[in-house]
Amino acid sequence: MAKVIALANQKGGVAKTTSTLSIGVGLAEKSKKVLLIDLDPQASLTYSVGLDPDTLDTSLHDVFVSRVPIEKVIHKVRHLDIVPATIDLAGSEVHLLSRTGREHALKRAVATIKDQYDFILLDLPPSLGVLTINGLTCANDLLIPVACETLSHRGVGQLMETVDDVRAFANPELRVLGIIVTLYDDRTKHAREIFEDLPSRYGLPVLSPPVRKSIRFAEAPALGQSILDHSPTSAGAEAYRQIACQIIESSGVTSTA
């Protein structure tokens, strides 16, 4: 049975999508069966794996609105599988608001395929709306990418308030697996101060190592690749491999069902 892990930060630009894809590939390199689900209407994860959101016939939107079985919209891309997003997903939010039990829509859809994967990673939008609530309700664990800058730092506190609400009314077992430090540049005092303050400020584990800034991350999506494919020996690729290993160790997942 798959472990479902959501990646979220209500602040955009924190390498959330990059982290989702990189961890997914890192898990796949360890022979884990991985499914990515793109819950962001911007469809950055979908684009990053080499799919064109503008040409897709079906996406997660169809699962939410037309109740198409989720297995019908899965695409296979090299190491892993993905449920893609399109801009239509923005309309899904309006549709879900009118549905009873709307926060459980994704969980119900995923329940039919959980036994086919070791890990399901959810890339949540940079907001605290109904799509994010669906992701947090569906997830076993939460990872929070945090860029080493003040606004990203503040987003953690706001996200944790939402996590408390989700635990109270929809998913009491939701566990915060930890913080992933991204866009780290230890040459700046500001980045070092943010990095050093994170563990004590929120009382959350900080996964190691921090993921350092690199132009390689900007290059990879244009090629439809993760950093582990585009620059496999880079410090960024190695950081995400180590984080993937920590996730495997904490999850207890040993093999594909």
Long-range contacts (C-beta under 8 A, 24 or more apart in sequence): 1-114, 1-115, 1-257, 2-35, 2-113, 2-114, 2-115, 2-116, 2-117, 2-118, 2-119, 2-120, 2-253, 2-257, 3-118, 3-119, 3-120, 3-140, 3-141, 3-251, 3-253, 4-110, 4-114, 4-119, 4-120, 4-122, 4-138, 4-139, 4-140, 4-141, 5-119, 5-120, 5-121, 5-122, 5-139, 5-140, 5-141, 5-142, 5-143, 5-177, 5-247, 6-121, 6-122, 6-124, 6-135, 6-136, 6-138, 6-139, 6-141, 6-142, 6-143, 7-121, 7-122, 7-123, 7-124, 7-142, 7-143, 7-144, 7-145, 7-180, 8-124, 8-132, 8-135, 8-136, 8-142, 8-143, 8-144, 8-159, 9-126, 9-144, 9-145, 9-146, 9-152, 9-155, 9-156, 9-159, 10-126, 10-127, 10-128, 10-132, 10-155, 10-158, 10-159, 10-162, 11-126, 11-147, 11-151, 11-152, 11-154, 11-155, 12-126, 13-126, 13-147, 13-152, 14-145, 14-146, 14-147, 14-152, 14-155, 14-182, 14-183, 15-145, 15-147, 15-182, 15-183, 15-211, 15-217, 16-123, 16-124, 16-126, 16-145, 17-44, 17-45, 17-48, 17-123, 18-48, 18-182, 18-217, 18-220, 18-227, 19-143, 19-145, 19-180, 19-182, 19-211, 19-240, 20-45, 20-121, 20-122, 20-123, 21-45, 21-48, 21-49, 21-226, 22-226, 22-227, 22-228, 22-236, 22-237, 22-240, 23-121, 23-143, 23-240, 23-243, 23-244, 23-247, 24-79, 24-80, 24-119, 24-121, 24-226, 25-79, 25-80, 25-226, 25-228, 25-229, 25-240, 26-228, 26-240, 26-241, 26-243, 26-244, 26-245, 27-118, 27-119, 27-244, 27-247, 27-248, 28-79, 28-80, 29-79, 29-228, 29-241, 29-244, 30-244, 30-245, 30-248, 32-118, 32-119, 32-248, 32-253, 32-256, 33-80, 33-116, 33-117, 33-118, 33-119, 33-256, 34-79, 34-80, 34-81, 34-117, 34-118, 34-119, 34-120, 34-121, 35-74, 35-80, 35-81, 35-82, 35-83, 35-113, 35-116, 35-117, 35-119, 35-120, 35-121, 36-80, 36-81, 36-82, 36-83, 36-120, 36-121, 36-123, 37-82, 37-83, 37-106, 37-110, 37-120, 37-121, 37-122, 37-123, 38-82, 38-83, 38-84, 38-85, 38-123, 39-85, 39-89, 39-106, 39-122, 39-123, 39-124, 39-125, 39-131, 39-132, 39-134, 39-135, 40-85, 40-89, 40-123, 40-124, 40-125, 40-126, 40-131, 41-85, 41-86, 41-87, 41-88, 41-89, 41-90, 41-125, 41-131, 42-85, 42-87, 42-125, 43-84, 43-85, 43-86, 43-87, 43-89, 44-123, 44-221, 45-82, 45-84, 45-85, 45-123, 46-82, 46-84, 46-85, 46-86, 47-221, 47-224, 48-220, 48-221, 48-224, 48-226, 49-77, 49-78, 49-82, 49-224, 50-77, 50-223, 50-224, 50-225, 51-75, 51-77, 51-82, 51-84, 51-224, 53-84, 53-85, 53-86, 53-87, 54-86, 56-84, 56-86, 59-83, 59-84, 59-85, 59-86, 59-88, 59-89, 60-84, 60-85, 60-89, 60-92, 61-85, 61-86, 61-88, 61-89, 61-91, 61-92, 63-109, 64-89, 64-92, 64-95, 64-96, 64-105, 64-106, 64-109, 65-91, 65-92, 65-95, 69-109, 69-112, 70-109, 70-110, 70-112, 70-113, 71-112, 71-113, 74-113, 77-224, 78-229, 81-117, 89-131, 92-131, 93-129, 93-130, 93-131, 96-130, 96-131, 96-134, 97-130, 102-130, 102-134, 103-130, 103-133, 103-134, 103-137, 103-166, 103-169, 103-170, 104-134, 104-137, 104-170, 105-134, 106-134, 106-135, 106-137, 106-138, 107-134, 107-137, 107-138, 110-138, 115-257, 116-256, 116-257, 117-256, 117-257, 118-253, 118-255, 118-256, 118-257, 119-247, 119-251, 119-253, 128-158, 128-159, 128-162, 132-162, 133-162, 133-166, 133-170, 136-162, 136-163, 136-166, 136-170, 136-171, 136-174, 137-166, 137-170, 137-171, 138-171, 139-171, 139-174, 140-173, 140-174, 140-175, 141-174, 141-175, 141-176, 141-177, 141-251, 142-174, 142-175, 142-176, 142-177, 143-177, 143-178, 143-179, 143-180, 143-207, 143-247, 144-176, 144-178, 144-179, 144-180, 144-204, 145-179, 145-180, 145-182, 146-179, 146-180, 146-181, 146-182, 146-194, 146-198, 147-182, 147-183, 148-181, 148-182, 148-183, 148-184, 148-185, 148-190, 148-191, 148-192, 148-194, 148-195, 148-210, 149-183, 149-190, 149-191, 149-194, 150-190, 150-194, 153-194, 153-197, 153-198, 153-201, 156-198, 156-201, 156-202, 156-204, 157-202, 160-202, 176-204, 177-205, 177-207, 177-247, 177-250, 178-204, 178-205, 178-206, 178-207, 179-204, 179-205, 179-206, 179-207, 180-207, 180-211, 180-243, 181-206, 181-207, 181-210, 181-211, 182-210, 182-211, 183-211, 183-213, 184-210, 184-211, 184-212, 184-213, 185-212, 185-213, 186-212, 207-243, 207-246, 208-242, 208-243, 208-246, 209-239, 209-242, 210-239, 211-236, 211-239, 211-240, 211-243, 212-236, 212-239
